Amino acid sequence: MLRCLAILIVVVFHYPRPEGHELYQAFANFGWTGVELFFVLSGFLIGSQLLEPVSRGETPSLKRFYLRRSLRILPSFLVVLALYLFVPAWPEMPVVTPAWQFLTFTQNFGLRRNGFSHAWSLCVEEHFYLVLPLTVLALRKHLRAPSLIALAAAVMLGGMLLRGGLWMQHFSTLGPGEPGWREYDKLLYYPTYARLDGLTCGVLLAALRVFRPAAWERWTRGARAGGMAVVGLACLGGVLFINEEHYRYLPYVLLSFPLASLGFAALLMALSGPSASRVCARIPGVKTFAVLSFTVYLTHKAVQHGVRDALAPHGMDAFHVVTVLGGAVAVLLASLALHHGVERPMLKLRERLERRLLSRKPLPQPAVS
């Protein structure tokens, strides 16, 4: 459910916004939070994968972890990157970022918007995949609830202070519309150091589920789950207010990312209980769009732009019903093609390689009697 919500609001965020439709514009302006939701979900998933072995007294396998991540992310990413680099009709904008920055996942540093610029979030994810396993390995014998909470609080507070300091240094004297604001995204939106809030909240939830399963059960059922939903919606309401009233100013810089992350983390808890999960699973299309979320994310900007360009000479603007529906169908078809042609075969290969890797794991030696 939340993965579907994330990709929906990301797609809306990247779509043109009509003048005179204030309600739609407010929702579209809020769409940047879709990536924050993806970060929370990723932190929860990856944190669970790494912390579950630790909870059993085992050492997480880096070889298995990186095998799973690389075959999940890289094949589809590389195919779409090739389309951007070698098929002139594909990009929604000219690709200015050098290919080596895409391939080394350093694109999100010094980035200005251009073709395939939305791949910046994959850079943050890759940095997370590099740092978190090493951190878990280094601290696995010392992981305790107070230390985890303190570490998470330090990461989020440190991010707030860093963003605030950069804003004070570069943007505090700028008035509306001044050209200096062009540097804002490069310094305070795309870089990894600015976007650790959602990943941190996700890992903290994973630690709660893994190390305190009884507490996790209590807080994801019944009235407490309802309370978490209220908390989550209140946090997201605060983000919506800040987004409309203080966009890119200091309150936004300090509070928007942490509030969005906490709000989505609370919603994740509220929807993780068995009752809520069953209800969400009955919503038509939820499972399909959750499976396709990654391929939709990779392809939607270029495909929708192509549909708009194709229909514009026929008098259909971006908000004509044929353009909107045609773009939605085209994105769905492109994402299905990428999923079935690339992603799914690679996941099957991953399963085979993982079984082979596990079969080579040495058996425990019997105790000497």
LOTORLO-888635 format. One record per residue (C-alpha): residue number from 1; residue in one letter; x negated, y negated, z. Coordinates in Angstrom, 2 decimals, always signed. Each point is the difference from the previous one (the first is absolute). Layout:
# residues N
{atom NUM 'A' {X Y Z}}
...
# end
This chain:
# residues 369
{atom 1 'M' {+0.00 +0.00 +0.00}}
{atom 2 'L' {-2.65 -2.53 +1.03}}
{atom 3 'R' {-2.22 +0.91 -2.95}}
{atom 4 'C' {+2.93 -0.72 -2.33}}
{atom 5 'L' {+0.62 -3.32 +1.74}}
{atom 6 'A' {-3.68 -0.90 -0.33}}
{atom 7 'I' {-0.19 +0.59 -3.74}}
{atom 8 'L' {+3.33 -1.76 -0.59}}
{atom 9 'I' {-1.04 -3.23 +1.67}}
{atom 10 'V' {-3.45 +0.12 -1.63}}
{atom 11 'V' {+1.60 +0.26 -3.45}}
{atom 12 'V' {+2.35 -2.89 +0.81}}
{atom 13 'F' {-2.95 -2.07 +1.25}}
{atom 14 'H' {-1.81 +0.41 -3.33}}
{atom 15 'Y' {+3.07 -0.84 -2.10}}
{atom 16 'P' {+0.68 -3.58 -1.20}}
{atom 17 'R' {+2.20 -2.05 +2.33}}
{atom 18 'P' {+2.85 -2.08 -1.46}}
{atom 19 'E' {+0.61 -3.58 +1.00}}
{atom 20 'G' {+3.14 -0.71 +1.96}}
{atom 21 'H' {+0.38 +3.44 +1.60}}
{atom 22 'E' {-1.19 -0.77 +3.54}}
{atom 23 'L' {+1.07 +3.31 +1.57}}
{atom 24 'Y' {-1.76 +2.07 -2.66}}
{atom 25 'Q' {-3.07 -2.22 +0.19}}
{atom 26 'A' {-0.18 +0.43 +3.78}}
{atom 27 'F' {+0.14 +3.79 -0.40}}
{atom 28 'A' {-2.56 -0.05 -2.81}}
{atom 29 'N' {-2.33 -2.25 +2.01}}
{atom 30 'F' {+0.24 +2.55 +2.82}}
{atom 31 'G' {-1.13 +2.73 -2.42}}
{atom 32 'W' {-3.67 -0.27 +0.93}}
{atom 33 'T' {+0.92 +1.92 +3.17}}
{atom 34 'G' {+0.53 +3.13 -2.11}}
{atom 35 'V' {-3.76 +0.50 -0.10}}
{atom 36 'E' {-0.13 -0.49 +3.78}}
{atom 37 'L' {+2.59 +2.78 +0.32}}
{atom 38 'F' {-2.12 +2.24 -2.21}}
{atom 39 'F' {-2.96 -0.72 +2.29}}
{atom 40 'V' {+2.01 +0.99 +3.10}}
{atom 41 'L' {+1.09 +3.23 -1.68}}
{atom 42 'S' {-3.54 +0.73 -1.17}}
{atom 43 'G' {-1.44 -0.63 +3.46}}
{atom 44 'F' {+2.57 +2.36 +1.48}}
{atom 45 'L' {-0.61 +2.76 -2.58}}
{atom 46 'I' {-3.81 -0.17 -0.06}}
{atom 47 'G' {-0.22 -0.55 +3.75}}
{atom 48 'S' {+2.11 +3.13 +0.57}}
{atom 49 'Q' {-2.17 +2.07 -2.35}}
{atom 50 'L' {-3.18 -0.99 +1.82}}
{atom 51 'L' {+1.25 -0.01 +3.59}}
{atom 52 'E' {+1.88 +3.31 -0.02}}
{atom 53 'P' {-3.22 +2.08 -0.15}}
{atom 54 'V' {-1.45 -2.15 +2.78}}
{atom 55 'S' {+3.04 +0.71 +2.19}}
{atom 56 'R' {-0.77 +3.74 -0.42}}
{atom 57 'G' {-3.64 -0.47 +0.93}}
{atom 58 'E' {-1.16 +0.40 -3.61}}
{atom 59 'T' {-2.16 -2.21 -2.21}}
{atom 60 'P' {+1.80 -1.50 -3.03}}
{atom 61 'S' {-1.43 +1.25 -3.30}}
{atom 62 'L' {-1.30 -2.94 -2.02}}
{atom 63 'K' {-0.42 +2.23 -3.06}}
{atom 64 'R' {+3.66 +1.01 +0.09}}
{atom 65 'F' {+1.16 -3.54 +0.76}}
{atom 66 'Y' {-1.86 -1.59 -2.91}}
{atom 67 'L' {+1.01 +2.81 -2.36}}
{atom 68 'R' {+3.66 -0.65 +0.82}}
{atom 69 'R' {-0.27 -3.78 -0.28}}
{atom 70 'S' {-2.06 -0.09 -3.19}}
{atom 71 'L' {+2.29 +2.36 -1.92}}
{atom 72 'R' {+3.05 -1.86 +1.28}}
{atom 73 'I' {-1.13 -3.52 -0.95}}
{atom 74 'L' {-2.74 +0.02 -2.62}}
{atom 75 'P' {+1.48 +1.87 -3.01}}
{atom 76 'S' {+3.10 -2.20 -0.43}}
{atom 77 'F' {-1.97 -3.14 +0.87}}
{atom 78 'L' {-2.68 +0.75 -2.60}}
{atom 79 'V' {+2.56 +0.72 -2.72}}
{atom 80 'V' {+1.79 -3.30 +0.60}}
{atom 81 'L' {-3.33 -1.85 +0.27}}
{atom 82 'A' {-0.94 +1.42 -3.42}}
{atom 83 'L' {+3.27 -1.36 -1.41}}
{atom 84 'Y' {-0.81 -3.44 +1.37}}
{atom 85 'L' {-3.56 +0.04 -1.30}}
{atom 86 'F' {+0.41 +1.67 -3.41}}
{atom 87 'V' {+3.61 -0.56 -1.18}}
{atom 88 'P' {+0.40 -3.71 -0.87}}
{atom 89 'A' {+3.81 +0.12 +0.00}}
{atom 90 'W' {+0.23 +1.47 +3.51}}
{atom 91 'P' {-1.06 -2.75 +2.50}}
{atom 92 'E' {+2.53 -2.50 +1.33}}
{atom 93 'M' {-2.87 -2.54 +0.12}}
{atom 94 'P' {-3.55 +0.01 -1.38}}
{atom 95 'V' {-2.33 +2.13 +2.13}}
{atom 96 'V' {-2.74 -2.26 +1.34}}
{atom 97 'T' {-1.28 +2.18 +2.85}}
{atom 98 'P' {-3.08 +2.01 -1.11}}
{atom 99 'A' {+0.53 +3.75 -0.34}}
{atom 100 'W' {-2.69 +0.75 +2.59}}
{atom 101 'Q' {+2.06 -1.76 +2.68}}
{atom 102 'F' {+2.97 +2.24 -0.73}}
{atom 103 'L' {-2.19 +3.09 +0.06}}
{atom 104 'T' {-1.74 -0.94 +3.25}}
{atom 105 'F' {+3.21 -1.22 +1.66}}
{atom 106 'T' {-1.47 -3.43 +0.67}}
{atom 107 'Q' {+2.53 -1.80 -2.19}}
{atom 108 'N' {+1.82 -1.50 +3.01}}
{atom 109 'F' {-2.96 -2.21 +0.95}}
{atom 110 'G' {-0.04 -3.28 -1.92}}
{atom 111 'L' {+3.11 +1.02 -1.94}}
{atom 112 'R' {+2.12 -2.36 -2.02}}
{atom 113 'R' {+3.20 +1.17 -1.64}}
{atom 114 'N' {-0.52 +1.70 -3.35}}
{atom 115 'G' {+0.85 +3.29 -1.65}}
{atom 116 'F' {+0.31 +2.92 +2.46}}
{atom 117 'S' {-0.64 -2.33 +2.91}}
{atom 118 'H' {+2.53 +1.97 +2.07}}
{atom 119 'A' {-2.62 +2.77 +0.27}}
{atom 120 'W' {-1.53 -2.09 +2.80}}
{atom 121 'S' {+2.06 +1.96 +2.53}}
{atom 122 'L' {-1.68 +3.24 -1.12}}
{atom 123 'C' {-3.34 -1.60 +0.91}}
{atom 124 'V' {+1.26 -0.61 +3.55}}
{atom 125 'E' {+1.21 +3.61 +0.15}}
{atom 126 'E' {-3.36 +1.36 -1.21}}
{atom 127 'H' {-1.89 -2.03 +2.58}}
{atom 128 'F' {+2.39 +1.39 +2.61}}
{atom 129 'Y' {-0.66 +3.56 -1.23}}
{atom 130 'L' {-3.71 -0.62 +0.42}}
{atom 131 'V' {+0.02 -1.60 +3.44}}
{atom 132 'L' {+2.73 +1.82 +1.92}}
{atom 133 'P' {-1.36 +3.58 -0.34}}
{atom 134 'L' {-3.46 -1.14 +1.11}}
{atom 135 'T' {+1.54 -1.89 +2.93}}
{atom 136 'V' {+2.03 +3.04 +1.06}}
{atom 137 'L' {-3.08 +2.23 -0.20}}
{atom 138 'A' {-2.06 -2.43 +2.05}}
{atom 139 'L' {+2.66 -0.49 +2.70}}
{atom 140 'R' {+1.79 +3.36 +0.00}}
{atom 141 'K' {-1.33 +0.98 +3.44}}
{atom 142 'H' {+1.04 -3.33 +1.49}}
{atom 143 'L' {+3.47 -0.50 -1.51}}
{atom 144 'R' {+2.35 -0.99 +2.81}}
{atom 145 'A' {+3.22 -1.98 -0.10}}
{atom 146 'P' {-1.38 -3.14 +1.73}}
{atom 147 'S' {-3.08 -0.10 -2.23}}
{atom 148 'L' {+2.08 +0.49 -3.16}}
{atom 149 'I' {+2.40 -2.79 +0.96}}
{atom 150 'A' {-2.91 -2.29 +0.87}}
{atom 151 'L' {-1.74 +0.75 -3.31}}
{atom 152 'A' {+3.19 -0.61 -2.00}}
{atom 153 'A' {+0.67 -3.25 +1.85}}
{atom 154 'A' {-3.58 -1.12 -0.62}}
{atom 155 'V' {+0.27 +0.70 -3.74}}
{atom 156 'M' {+3.28 -1.91 -0.33}}
{atom 157 'L' {-1.08 -2.91 +2.20}}
{atom 158 'G' {-3.32 -0.17 -1.79}}
{atom 159 'G' {+1.80 -0.16 -3.34}}
{atom 160 'M' {+2.22 -2.82 +1.23}}
{atom 161 'L' {-2.98 -2.00 +1.26}}
{atom 162 'L' {-1.97 +0.59 -3.20}}
{atom 163 'R' {+2.87 -1.05 -2.22}}
{atom 164 'G' {+0.68 -3.01 +2.21}}
{atom 165 'G' {-3.64 -1.04 -0.09}}
{atom 166 'L' {-0.19 +0.29 -3.78}}
{atom 167 'W' {+3.23 -1.97 -0.36}}
{atom 168 'M' {-1.26 -2.78 +2.27}}
{atom 169 'Q' {-3.26 -0.16 -1.94}}
{atom 170 'H' {+1.43 -0.01 -3.53}}
{atom 171 'F' {+3.66 -1.03 +0.02}}
{atom 172 'S' {+0.88 -2.09 +3.06}}
{atom 173 'T' {-0.48 -3.33 -1.83}}
{atom 174 'L' {+1.78 +0.97 -3.24}}
{atom 175 'G' {+3.36 -1.46 -0.92}}
{atom 176 'P' {+2.70 +1.80 -2.02}}
{atom 177 'G' {-0.99 +0.70 -3.60}}
{atom 178 'E' {-3.68 -0.85 +0.37}}
{atom 179 'P' {-2.31 +2.18 -2.14}}
{atom 180 'G' {-1.89 +1.31 +3.03}}
{atom 181 'W' {+2.91 +2.34 +0.76}}
{atom 182 'R' {-1.11 +2.14 -2.95}}
{atom 183 'E' {-2.63 +1.44 +2.30}}
{atom 184 'Y' {+2.56 +1.15 +2.57}}
{atom 185 'D' {+0.75 +3.44 -1.42}}
{atom 186 'K' {-3.69 +0.64 -0.66}}
{atom 187 'L' {-0.91 -0.68 +3.64}}
{atom 188 'L' {+3.08 +0.89 +2.04}}
{atom 189 'Y' {+2.25 +2.39 -1.94}}
{atom 190 'Y' {-2.01 +2.53 -2.01}}
{atom 191 'P' {-3.15 +0.76 +2.08}}
{atom 192 'T' {-0.03 +3.07 +2.22}}
{atom 193 'Y' {-0.89 -2.00 +3.12}}
{atom 194 'A' {+3.31 -1.88 -0.33}}
{atom 195 'R' {+2.24 +3.06 -0.42}}
{atom 196 'L' {-0.80 +2.44 +2.81}}
{atom 197 'D' {+3.17 -0.63 +2.05}}
{atom 198 'G' {+2.27 +2.51 -1.72}}
{atom 199 'L' {-2.60 +2.76 -0.14}}
{atom 200 'T' {-0.80 -0.54 +3.67}}
{atom 201 'C' {+3.66 +0.22 +1.04}}
{atom 202 'G' {+0.42 +3.17 -2.05}}
{atom 203 'V' {-3.00 +1.69 +1.62}}
{atom 204 'L' {+1.25 -1.00 +3.44}}
{atom 205 'L' {+3.37 +1.64 -0.73}}
{atom 206 'A' {-1.82 +3.12 -1.22}}
{atom 207 'A' {-1.98 +0.12 +3.25}}
{atom 208 'L' {+3.22 -0.26 +2.01}}
{atom 209 'R' {+1.61 +2.83 -1.97}}
{atom 210 'V' {-3.09 +2.24 +0.21}}
{atom 211 'F' {-1.18 -0.61 +3.57}}
{atom 212 'R' {+3.32 -0.85 +1.68}}
{atom 213 'P' {+2.58 +2.14 -1.83}}
{atom 214 'A' {+2.49 -0.14 +2.88}}
{atom 215 'A' {-0.09 -3.80 -0.02}}
{atom 216 'W' {+0.34 +0.00 -3.81}}
{atom 217 'E' {+3.09 +2.19 +0.28}}
{atom 218 'R' {+1.57 -2.31 +2.60}}
{atom 219 'W' {-0.56 -3.14 -2.05}}
{atom 220 'T' {+1.22 +1.41 -3.32}}
{atom 221 'R' {+3.35 +1.30 +1.22}}
{atom 222 'G' {+3.30 -1.46 +1.18}}
{atom 223 'A' {+0.28 -3.45 +1.50}}
{atom 224 'R' {-3.74 -0.58 +0.11}}
{atom 225 'A' {-0.24 +0.56 -3.74}}
{atom 226 'G' {+2.81 -2.51 -0.43}}
{atom 227 'G' {-1.92 -2.43 +2.19}}
{atom 228 'M' {-3.11 +0.45 -2.16}}
{atom 229 'A' {+2.10 -0.78 -3.07}}
{atom 230 'V' {+1.19 -3.23 +1.62}}
{atom 231 'V' {-3.57 -0.94 +0.93}}
{atom 232 'G' {-1.17 +0.73 -3.55}}
{atom 233 'L' {+2.73 -2.09 -1.61}}
{atom 234 'A' {-0.66 -2.84 +2.45}}
{atom 235 'C' {-3.70 -0.01 -0.91}}
{atom 236 'L' {+0.80 +0.02 -3.72}}
{atom 237 'G' {+2.51 -2.80 +0.53}}
{atom 238 'G' {-2.82 -1.99 +1.58}}
{atom 239 'V' {-2.17 +0.70 -3.04}}
{atom 240 'L' {+2.78 -1.16 -2.33}}
{atom 241 'F' {+0.33 -3.27 +1.95}}
{atom 242 'I' {-3.75 -0.62 +0.06}}
{atom 243 'N' {-0.24 +0.91 -3.68}}
{atom 244 'E' {+2.59 -2.61 -0.95}}
{atom 245 'E' {-1.02 -2.77 +2.41}}
{atom 246 'H' {-3.79 +0.33 +0.33}}
{atom 247 'Y' {-1.19 +1.88 -3.10}}
{atom 248 'R' {-3.82 -0.06 -0.12}}
{atom 249 'Y' {-0.23 -2.31 +3.00}}
{atom 250 'L' {-1.53 +0.90 +3.35}}
{atom 251 'P' {+3.05 +1.71 +1.63}}
{atom 252 'Y' {+0.32 +2.16 -3.11}}
{atom 253 'V' {-3.71 +0.85 +0.01}}
{atom 254 'L' {+0.03 +0.98 +3.67}}
{atom 255 'L' {+3.35 +1.74 +0.35}}
{atom 256 'S' {+1.41 +1.28 -3.28}}
{atom 257 'F' {-2.20 +3.09 -0.47}}
{atom 258 'P' {+0.15 +1.17 +3.66}}
{atom 259 'L' {+3.77 -0.57 +0.23}}
{atom 260 'A' {+0.66 +1.82 -3.27}}
{atom 261 'S' {-2.18 +2.91 +1.10}}
{atom 262 'L' {+1.62 +0.27 +3.42}}
{atom 263 'G' {+3.46 -0.29 -1.54}}
{atom 264 'F' {-0.60 +2.77 -2.51}}
{atom 265 'A' {-1.70 +2.15 +2.65}}
{atom 266 'A' {+3.12 -0.33 +2.18}}
{atom 267 'L' {+2.23 +0.93 -2.96}}
{atom 268 'L' {-2.21 +3.00 -0.71}}
{atom 269 'M' {+0.55 +1.21 +3.56}}
{atom 270 'A' {+3.73 -0.65 -0.24}}
{atom 271 'L' {+0.30 +2.04 -3.20}}
{atom 272 'S' {-2.29 +2.87 +1.03}}
{atom 273 'G' {+2.51 +1.81 +2.18}}
{atom 274 'P' {+1.84 +3.03 -1.41}}
{atom 275 'S' {+3.41 -1.71 -0.22}}
{atom 276 'A' {-1.29 -3.06 -1.85}}
{atom 277 'S' {-2.15 +2.18 -2.28}}
{atom 278 'R' {+3.00 +2.12 -0.99}}
{atom 279 'V' {+2.09 -3.07 -0.80}}
{atom 280 'C' {-2.80 -1.56 -2.09}}
{atom 281 'A' {-0.57 +3.27 -1.87}}
{atom 282 'R' {+3.63 -0.04 -1.18}}
{atom 283 'I' {-0.37 -3.36 -1.77}}
{atom 284 'P' {-0.10 +0.73 -3.77}}
{atom 285 'G' {-3.40 -0.52 -1.61}}
{atom 286 'V' {-1.94 -0.55 +3.23}}
{atom 287 'K' {-2.17 +3.11 -0.31}}
{atom 288 'T' {-0.68 -0.59 -3.71}}
{atom 289 'F' {-1.05 -3.62 +0.45}}
{atom 290 'A' {-2.14 +0.89 +3.01}}
{atom 291 'V' {-1.86 +2.52 -2.17}}
{atom 292 'L' {-0.38 -2.51 -2.84}}
{atom 293 'S' {-0.90 -3.01 +2.14}}
{atom 294 'F' {-3.72 +0.11 -0.84}}
{atom 295 'T' {+0.46 +0.35 -3.76}}
{atom 296 'V' {+2.70 -2.68 +0.04}}
{atom 297 'Y' {-2.40 -2.31 +1.84}}
{atom 298 'L' {-2.74 +0.57 -2.57}}
{atom 299 'T' {+2.13 -0.52 -3.10}}
{atom 300 'H' {+2.87 -2.35 +0.82}}
{atom 301 'K' {-1.60 -3.38 -0.76}}
{atom 302 'A' {-1.26 +0.89 -3.47}}
{atom 303 'V' {+3.10 +1.96 -1.00}}
{atom 304 'Q' {+2.49 -2.66 +1.11}}
{atom 305 'H' {-2.05 -2.70 -1.70}}
{atom 306 'G' {+0.04 +2.02 -3.22}}
{atom 307 'V' {+3.79 +0.35 +0.15}}
{atom 308 'R' {+0.46 -3.73 +0.61}}
{atom 309 'D' {-2.29 -0.84 -2.93}}
{atom 310 'A' {+1.83 +2.42 -2.29}}
{atom 311 'L' {+3.47 -1.37 +0.82}}
{atom 312 'A' {-0.81 -3.72 +0.20}}
{atom 313 'P' {+0.18 -0.55 -3.83}}
{atom 314 'H' {+3.57 +1.35 +0.15}}
{atom 315 'G' {+1.13 -2.72 +2.42}}
{atom 316 'M' {-0.20 +2.12 +3.14}}
{atom 317 'D' {-1.87 -1.65 +2.85}}
{atom 318 'A' {-1.47 +1.74 +3.05}}
{atom 319 'F' {+3.39 +0.01 +1.77}}
{atom 320 'H' {+2.16 +1.23 -2.82}}
{atom 321 'V' {+1.67 +3.24 +1.08}}
{atom 322 'V' {-1.55 +1.90 -2.94}}
{atom 323 'T' {-3.48 -1.23 +0.93}}
{atom 324 'V' {+0.37 +0.92 +3.67}}
{atom 325 'L' {+1.47 +3.44 -0.67}}
{atom 326 'G' {-2.35 +0.66 -2.91}}
{atom 327 'G' {-2.99 -0.91 +2.15}}
{atom 328 'A' {+1.19 +2.27 +2.81}}
{atom 329 'V' {+0.50 +2.95 -2.37}}
{atom 330 'A' {-3.37 -0.59 -1.69}}
{atom 331 'V' {-1.81 -0.10 +3.34}}
{atom 332 'L' {+1.74 +3.19 +1.08}}
{atom 333 'L' {-0.98 +1.76 -3.24}}
{atom 334 'A' {-3.60 -1.20 +0.18}}
{atom 335 'S' {-0.35 +1.04 +3.62}}
{atom 336 'L' {+1.55 +3.42 -0.73}}
{atom 337 'A' {-2.44 +0.49 -2.88}}
{atom 338 'L' {-2.96 -0.90 +2.19}}
{atom 339 'H' {+1.29 +2.16 +2.85}}
{atom 340 'H' {+0.62 +3.12 -2.10}}
{atom 341 'G' {-2.92 -0.51 -2.37}}
{atom 342 'V' {-2.70 -0.94 +2.50}}
{atom 343 'E' {+1.00 -0.18 +3.64}}
{atom 344 'R' {+1.80 +3.33 +0.34}}
{atom 345 'P' {-2.66 +2.11 -1.79}}
{atom 346 'M' {-2.69 -1.60 +2.16}}
{atom 347 'L' {+1.97 +0.78 +3.17}}
{atom 348 'K' {+0.27 +3.63 -1.11}}
{atom 349 'L' {-3.75 +0.04 -0.62}}
{atom 350 'R' {-0.46 -1.48 +3.46}}
{atom 351 'E' {+1.98 +2.83 +1.55}}
{atom 352 'R' {-2.17 +2.60 -1.76}}
{atom 353 'L' {-3.25 -1.68 +0.98}}
{atom 354 'E' {+1.22 -0.45 +3.56}}
{atom 355 'R' {+0.85 +3.71 +0.28}}
{atom 356 'R' {-3.43 +0.87 -1.34}}
{atom 357 'L' {-1.64 -2.38 +2.45}}
{atom 358 'L' {+1.93 +1.47 +2.92}}
{atom 359 'S' {-0.79 +3.57 -1.08}}
{atom 360 'R' {-3.70 -0.81 +0.32}}
{atom 361 'K' {+0.43 -1.21 +3.57}}
{atom 362 'P' {-2.01 +2.29 +2.29}}
{atom 363 'L' {+2.04 +2.23 +2.27}}
{atom 364 'P' {-0.44 -0.46 +3.76}}
{atom 365 'Q' {-2.51 +2.45 +1.46}}
{atom 366 'P' {+1.39 +2.57 +2.46}}
{atom 367 'A' {-1.07 -0.39 +3.59}}
{atom 368 'V' {-2.74 +2.40 +1.12}}
{atom 369 'S' {+1.38 +2.46 +2.52}}
# end
